Amino acid sequence: MKRLVFASIVAAATMMVPMFGQQSEVGAREKNQQKRIAQGVKSGQITAKGAAKAEAHQAAVRNEIKTDRAANGGKMTAAERAKVNKQENKMSKGVYDRKHNAATQPGVPPK
């Protein structure tokens, strides 16, 4: 089961990264978050449920970015970038919390 979750996370990450462009700050943060989530699942520090929640949050932000860019001719305003940055900071903290809480994959001792 956890291999299936890990594979789906990696697949989602590789499909979504080109959407953001190669050098954008938003895209770089997205890619980094995906790596952190995938590493947490692989090591057993993040449960399948925790990974699913993190992925849902990532998808919501991706959707918001897509909507913002569509509304502004492919670009984001400074206010929109600040809002997304704040959301990314919150998600980063969430990933950290999920990796460092007592919930782990079955068979992995909590740290």
N, C-alpha and C positions, 0 to 999 in steps of 0.2 A: 504494500500500500504506500509506504513512504517513498519508494522508488517512483511510483506513478505520480505522486505529488511533486517530487523533485523534478521529474522529467517535464511535467506540465509547467512548472515555474520557469525552468530554463527555456522551454519553447516560447512561452509568453514573453520572456525577456528579450530573446533574440528577434522576435517578430516586432516588438514595439520600439526598439532602439532606433532603427532607421527613420521612424516617424518623426523623431526630434532633430534630425540632422547630426552630423558627426561632431561638431565642435561646440554646440550650445551648452550653456551651463545647466539648463534644465535637463537636457538629454544625458549629460554626464552624471548628474545626481540620480536620475532614474536608473541608469545602468549600475551605479554603485549600490543603490538600494536593492536592486534585483540580485546582485552578487551576494550581498549580506544576507538576504532572505534565503537564497539557495544554499549558502554555506551553513546557515543555521539549521536548515532542514537536513542537510547532509550529515552534519555532526550530531544531530539528534537534539540540539538545544531548542529548536522551535518545533512545536507539534504541527500536525497537518491542519488542525483548526486554526492555530495561530498564523500559519503561512497563508491560509485562505483569507483570513481577515486582513493581513498585510497586503495581499494581492488585490483585494477589493478596494482598499484605500488607494493603492497605486492606480487602479483602473479609474477610480473617480477623479483623481487629479489629472490623469491623461485625458479623460473626456473633457474636463474643464479647460485644459490647455488647448485642446482641439477646437472647442467652441470659441474661446477667446481669440485664437488666431483667425478663425473663419470670420469673426465679426470685425476684425481689424486688418483685413487684407493680407493675412499670413504672418502678421507680427503681433507681439504682445506689448501692451503699454507698460510703463514703469510700475504703475500701481498693480497691474495684473501679475507682473513678475515678482513684486514684493509679496503679494498674496500667496502665490505658488511657493515661493521660497519659505514662507512661514509654514505652509502646509507640509512641505518637504522636511523642515526641521522637526515638526511634530511627528511625522511618520518615522523619521530617523530615531527619535527617542522611543517610539513605539517598538521598532525593531530591536533596539538595544534592550528594552524592558522584556520583550518576549524571549530574547536570547539569555537573559540573566535571571529569569524567574524560576520557580521550582518545577514548572511544567516542562517535561521533556518527552521525547518519543519513547514508546514502550521499550524497556530493556536498557535505556541510557540513564545512568544515575544523575540526579540533579547536581549542579555545581554550586 
